[in-house]
């Protein structure tokens, strides 16, 4: 168990174990391999130790131990990010996945959530009261990572980004302090946490605003792939007048039976009868092979895409906002998706806007509130032998899309792509974030992220 010449003796790990309520796991422990595994099967890193935390003191002791031994720190919430930054090689992995407590206050319409919880955990708790907040597209996504990077989902146009709904956060800083970030306490840090990721400390819990959501009008309308051009063009025009209650994406996919398709996938959160009227043009457009939109529980909407993003598959993607969804860009996207090497891969075009275009009180570090279509090229495959052809497909597709891109990227969809792309992700917020980093983490202790260097 070593990092750059530093060897951690088992006795040192045992000393740490005695200081915490949680568990210290080393490479000699039976559960080590299962605990270090995360969503993206491409990532196979081996921490020197894993600290499975149960409270803030455990986090403090883990940070102190790592700093005393000059070890890199990674922080695992849901472990769902494409980069795999939740797990490090040879350092200390602070694992929050046992910290899942969720307390819903239906009168205040708030929910307190610990940062090991996933959106599946969160939705299960809040839906008992008919409440929800914007929270991703896959239930195994962590509440922590999604919210700290911005956070889009099926409610984004009606209720804003996940980070817009953050009211307060509890943070363990690099020097071992526990601080509260809110509009009233440390408002500079509160601003930075709403989009700046895990750059400023380990967020152990947060309070989120929740909204009345129970039954939604959701699902997908499916067409054969040869209709992709007309479907995407119709989608582009339809969304110009769509109400904020409707979040709608379009995607190029392959069915489990191996049939290439194009689909519009959406969620209307409002009066169901009114929603039926609003989506009628979607239902009556063209000749779909399946219309699967119907009134469903919000939890069912949240898990709709889970089967397409299985934990342990190998993932590689690139994403960015388009200057415009022009006819030429659409044709380009369709032609490149036609040569993708894996039936599990997809290309998705997303549009946020609505409440997501408006900053909440106190502002956010999340910078990209323009009404632009977001392109996600997602390669998804199973075996190591197919790595090169799938990665090459994404990279070539991405390279040829450059004339159509606005060079802005949603940080949660960013891979390991270098300093320039990180600046594109943080946009106009970058300079202020770098100053904030100098204040809360001047030694860049928290660098396993889309890293902001201290100013």
N, C-alpha and C positions, 0 to 999 in steps of 0.2 A: 504494500500500500504506500505508494510514493508519488510525489509531485516535485519535479525539478530538484531531485536530490534530497528532499525532505522525507524522512521515513517516520511514519507514525507507529509507535510500538503499541501492541495490544493493551499494554498496561495503561497507556494514556487514554485509549478509548474507554477502558473500564473506569478510569477516574471521571471521565465525562458522564458516563452512565450513572454514576453515583450522585451526580448533581442535578439530574433531571427526573421528571415524572414519566416521560416517554421512554423511548427505546433507542439504544445505539446498536446499529447493525454493521458488522464488518464482513469482509469477503469469506470468512470462515463460517458464517451463519447460514443455515439452510434456506431462509427466506430472502437472502441477499439478491439473488437473480430475479425473483418475481417482483420485489419492491423497486428495483432500479429500472424495470421496464416501463416504457411510456407508450403513448398512442402510436407514434410514428415508428414503425419497425425498422426504418433506415438507421435509427439512432441506437448505438450499442456501446454506451460509455460506462465506465466502471469507477464510481467514486471510491475514495479510500474508506470513508465511513458514511453511513446514512443515519441521520438523526430524525427519528419519527417523533415529532413534537406533539404535545398535548396542551401546551399553554405558552404564554409569553415568556416565562422564565426559561423554558426549554429552548426557545428561539434565541434568547439572549446568551445562554450558555454555549449554544452551537456557534453563534457568531464569534464569541470570545475565543473559543477553542480554535476555530479556523484562523483567526488573526494571530493568535499566539504561535501557531505552527506554520504560519505563512502559506495557508492553503486557500485555493480558490473556493468560492461559495456558489452553489446553485440552489434555486428555490423551486420546489415543486408544489403547485396548487393542484390543478387538474391534470397537468402533464400532457396537455393536448396540443400545444403549439407545434407548428411544422418544423421549427428549428431544433427542437429538442433541448432548449436551454434549461429545462427543468433538471437535467442530470449532467454532471461534470465528470471529467476523467481525473482521478487521483486526488480529488478534493473532498469537500464536505457538502453533501446533498441535504439541505434542510427540507424535510418532507412534511408537508402540512396535511396530508391526505386523511389523517385520523381526526383532524379538527373540522367537524362537519355540522356543528350545532347551528340550528336555525330557529329564531324566535320571531314569530309574526305578530304584529300588533294591528288587528283589523280596524280598530277605531282610528288610530293615527294613519293607517295605510302605509306602514313601514315594515321592514323586515331586517333583523340583525342576523348576519350570516358569517360564520367562520370560513376561512379561506381555503379549506380543504374540500369544500362542497362543490359539487358539479351543478350545472343548470338542471339536470334531472332531479337532484336532491332538492334544489330550491323550488322548482315548479311543483313538486309533490307537496311540499310544505305550504306554499302560498295558495295553491288551488283548493285546499281544504276550506279556504275562506273566499273563493272566487276572485282571487287577486293574482296579479302577475306583473312583471316588468320586462323590458327588452332584454332578451337573453339568448343570443346565439341561435344556431341552426341544428346543432348536434347535442344531444343531452349529456354526453360524456365530457363536453367542454367545461373547464373550470370557471367558476364565477370570478375568481381573482384575476386571472390573466386576461379574460375577455374584457372585463370592466376597466382594468387599468390601461388597456390599450385603446379604449374607445367603446366598442361593443355594439354591433349591429345584430338585428334579428327580425322576427316577424312583426314586432310592434314598433319598429324604429320610426316609421313615418307618423305614427299617432302619438307616441310617448317619448321620442328622442332616443339617444344612444344610452347604453347601460351606464356609462360614466356621467351622463346628464342626470341620472336618477340616484347617483351617490350623494348621500347627505353628510356622511361622516366616515372616517376610517381610523383604525387604530394601527399604528406603525411602530415597529421596532427598528431603530436607526442603527447605523454602522458602529456607533459608540455605545450601544447597549441601552439606550433610553427608550421608554415607551411614550409616544406622543400621540395626541389626538389631532387630526386634521379635519377642519370643517370651515364654514364661512366665518365662524367666530374665533376658532383657535387655529393658529398656523395656517391662515388662508392662502399663503404662498405655496405651501406644500399641498394643500387641498387642490389648488389649481393644477399643480404638476402631476398629481396622482390621477387626475381625470384626463388620461391620454398619454402620460409620460412613462407608463409601464412600471417595472420593478426597479427603476434606477435609484430610488431614494431610500429604500429600506425594505424590510419584510412586512407587508401588510398582513396582519393576523385576523382582522375582522373588519366588516364595514356595515353601515346601515344604508339600505336602499329604499327608495320610494316605490310603492307598488300601487297598481291601478285595478279597477274592476274589469276583469276579463274572465270569461268562463267558456261559453260555447262560441266558436268562431266559424266563419265560412271559409273553409280551407281545403287544399289539395292541389291537384294538377290536371291540366288538359293536355293530352298527348297527341302528337301528329307524327306521321312518318317523316324520316329525315329529309326526303326530297322537298318537303314543304318548309324547310328551315328558313329560307330567305324571306318568304312572305309572312311567316309567323313572327319573326324577329322584327321586321319592319312594322307590322301591325302593333306589336308590343310597344315599340318606340313611340308611335303616334298615340296609342291608347293612354300611355302614362302621362302624357302632357296635361290631361284633364282629370286624372284619377284623384280621388279624395285621399286625405291623410290616413283614413282608416284602412286603406288597402296598400299592403306591401306586396309587390309582385316582381318576380325574377323570371328570366327565361334561361333554359339550359339545353345543351346538346349532350345527350346521354346514350347509353346502350341498355336495353332491357335485359333482365336475367336470362332471357331466351336468346340473346345475341342480336336483337333487332335494333339498328340505329334509329334514334328518335329525336325529336325536338319537343320540349314541353314548356308551358308557362306554369309556374309554381307560385302560389300566393296564399295570403291570409287576409281576410277582412274582419276586423275587430270592431263591431258596431251592431246596430239593429240588423238582424238576419234578413228580414223582408226587404229593407232598403239595400242591403248588400246584394241580394239576388237581382235587384233591378240594375245596380251599378255594373255587375259583372256579366249581364246578359249579352253585351257585344262580344265578350270573350267566348262565351258558350256558343254563339251563333256564327263565329268566324270560321270560314273554311270547312274542312271535313275531318274533324278529329277522329282518331281511332279509339279514344277513351276520354270521357269527361268525368273526372274523379273528384270534382269540387263538391262539397256537401257540408252541412252543419256538423261539426265535430268538436269534442272537448279540446281545449287549448293544449293539454298535455299530449294528445294524439298529434296535433299539428307540430309540436316541438320535436316529436320523435319520428316525423315523417321521413327524414333523410338518413336516419341512423344506419340503416342497413347498407347504405352506399359508402359509409366511411368507417369500416370495421377496424377496431383496435388491433394493432399488430401488422396490418398491411403496410406496404412501403409507399411513402408519399413524397412527391416533389412537385412544387408548384411555383408559379410566378403570377403576380397580380399588379394591376395599376388602373388608374382612372383614364378613361378615353377623353380626347378633346371633344369628340362628338361620335355618336353612333351612326356614322355615315353609311350609305349603301356600300361603298367600297370596303369599309372596315367590316361590315357584316359578311360580305362575300369572302373576305380574307379569312375571317374566323371559321366560317363553314368549311372552306377548302382545307384548312389545316387540321380541323377536327376529323375530317374524313380519312386522314392517314395516321390517326393515333394508334399505337401498337397494343393498347390494353383495353379490354371491354369494360373495365372498372373506372376508366378515366372519364373526365367530364370537362366541359367548358361552360362557365356560368356568367351571365351578364346580370348585374344587380343595379338597382337604383334606390337611393335612400330618399333624401329630401324631406318634405313635410316638417314635422317637429325636429327631425334630425338636422335641419338647416339652421336652426336657431340655437344660439348659446344660452345655457341656463344662467341663473344668478351666480355671480362669482367667476364666470368664464371657465374655459377648459383648455388644457394643453392640446387636446385633439383639434387639428387645424382644418380638416378637409370637409367643409360644410357646403361646398358648391354642389349644384344639382348636375352631376356628371355621372354617366354610366361607369360602373366598375367591372373590369374584366378579370376573371379568375381562371387560369389554365391549370387544371389539376390532374396530374398523373398519379394513378393509383394502381399498384400491381402487387404481386404476392411473392415471387421468388427472386433471390439475389442475382441470378443469371440474367434477369431482364432489366437490371439497373441501367445499363448504358443506353439501351435503345429508348427507354422511357424518359430518362433525363435529357437525352439528346433531342427528343421530340419537343419537349417543353422549351428548351433553350432556343431551338431553331424557330419555333412558333413565336416565341417572345421577341427574338431578334427582328423578325420580319414585321412585327406589329409596331415597331418604334415610331414610324411616321404618324401613327394614329393616337399616340399616347400623350397625356398632358404632363407626364413626369411628376405625378403625385401618387402616393401609395398609402393604403391603410396599413398601419404598423402591424396589426394582428395577422395580416396576410403576407408579411414580408419574410423571406427566407434569410439565409446567410449570404448577403449580397453586397457588403462593403459600406464604407463610410458615406459615400455620395447618396446611396439609396436610403440610408438612415436619415440623412438630412431631408431627403424628399418626403420621408414618412412624417417627420416632425414639423416640416415646413417652416412657417414664420414663427413658430414657437421655439425653434431650436436654441436660439441665443439665450432666451430667458430660462429655458430648461437647463442649459449648461451652467448658468449662474446659480440656479437652484441646486444643481448637483454639487457645486463647490461648497455650498452651505451645509448640505445634509450628508454628503458622501464624498469629501474631498480626496480621499485615497482610492476612490473607485473600487471599493470593496464589492459592490454589487455590479458586476460586469457581465454576468451570464444573462444577457438580454439584448435588445436592440440598443446598444450602449451609447449613452451620452457622456462624452468626456467632460470632466470638470473644467470650467472656464479658467 
